[in-house]
């Protein structure tokens, strides 16, 4: 699908949130500036989270409560080796009340179940984004 604006990306995230059930893992794949965090903001809005959603690039993980569970947002951009954060991620993945979103997940790929949702974001020449959905290690 083609996303033409920030509002459309937010709406896409909100729409996906309506059909999402816990536990869930969403891996976001794409270069810097392709809309991964904007998508996550929309997802959070769709879950009923009122807090501002910001990229966890420097903190690695941010957690947000919503009425029926928790959204755990990881960004492994700056980590070649996730170290101890791997244990925290494994705990989130086994918690039935957590929706986990991972950006830059290649360093933790061995922890991710094969049936997770993968969303691939590509920036197009005309400043739109192509968004493709796949399952686990499949490429869209």
N, C-alpha and C positions, 0 to 999 in steps of 0.2 A: 504494500500500500504506500501511497505517497502522502506525506505530511507536509503541508505548506506553511504552517505558522506555529508559534508557541502555543496558542490557544488550541489548535488541533491536536498537538502532542499531549497537552493536559487532558483534553477530552478523551483521547485514546487511552490514557492511563486510568481515568475515571471509569470508562466503559469496561476495561478489563477487570477492574476491582469488583464490579457488580457480579461477575461470574466466578470469582476466585474463591476457593475454599481452602481452609487450613488443614494440614500444613501445606505450604506451597513454597517452591523455590523458583525464582525468576533470575536467569543470568542475562545481563545486558552486555552486548558486544558492540563495540564501535569506537571510533577515534574520539579524541577530545572535541567537544563542541557539537556532537551529533544529536544530543537531546536525551541522553540517558537519565540525568538528574531531573530534567523537566518531566520526563515520563514518570519518574518516581514521585514527583510532587503531585501529578495527576492521580496516580494510584493511591497515594495517601489521602487526597481529597475524597476519592471514591470510597475509601474505608471509613471516612468520618474523622480523620485526624485534622485538628485545627492548627497545630504547631507549624511554624515555617520549616520546610524541608530544605536542607542544604547539603552540599556534597560532603561526604565523610573522607575526602582525600587526605586530610592531615590527621584525623582521629581514627581512621580505618573503619570504625563502626559507629552508627547512631541508631538509637532505639526510640520508637514512638508507640505509645499505647493508643489503641482504638477500642470501641465498645466490646468487641468479641475476641480480642487478642492483642498481638504485638507485631509491629513491622520492624524488622531488623535490616538496616541498609549498610552494606559493606562496600568499600572501595579499596581494592588491592593494587592500585596503580603504582604506588611507591614501594611495594614489597616484592622482592624476588623470592623471599622465603617468609611465609606467613608466621612461622614459629608458633608461639603460644596462642595466637589468635585462631589457629586451626582448631584447637580444643573448643573455643567459644563457638566457632562456626559449626562444628560437629554437634554441639549441644543444641544450637538453634535448629539445625536440620532435623533433629529427632524430637523436637517439641511440637506437639500437635496444635498448639495455639499461635504458632509463629509463621508469618509470611516473611521469607528471606529474599532480599534483592541483593545481587552481587554484580558490581562493576569490576572489570579487569580481573576476571576469575581464573586466568590461566595458571597462576601459582597454586591454586587450590583445586584444580580440575579433578584430581584423584579423590577428593572428598565428595564431589557432586554426584548424586544419583543419576543414572542414565535417562530417567524419564522426566527430568525437569524441563521447564519451559525456557527456551532460549530466544531472545529477541535481538535481532541484528539491525543496527542503525547505520545507514550510509548517507553521508552528505553528498548531495548532487551539485552539479555546476551552477544550477539556478537557485541555490540556497534552500531548496526543499530537501526533505529527508525521505529516503526509502526505508521502510520498516518491514522486516520479514520475520515471521514466526517459524520456529523449528522446535524439535524435541531433542533435548540432550546434546549429543555430539553431532547430530545431523546438521547439515548446512542447508540453509534456505535458498 
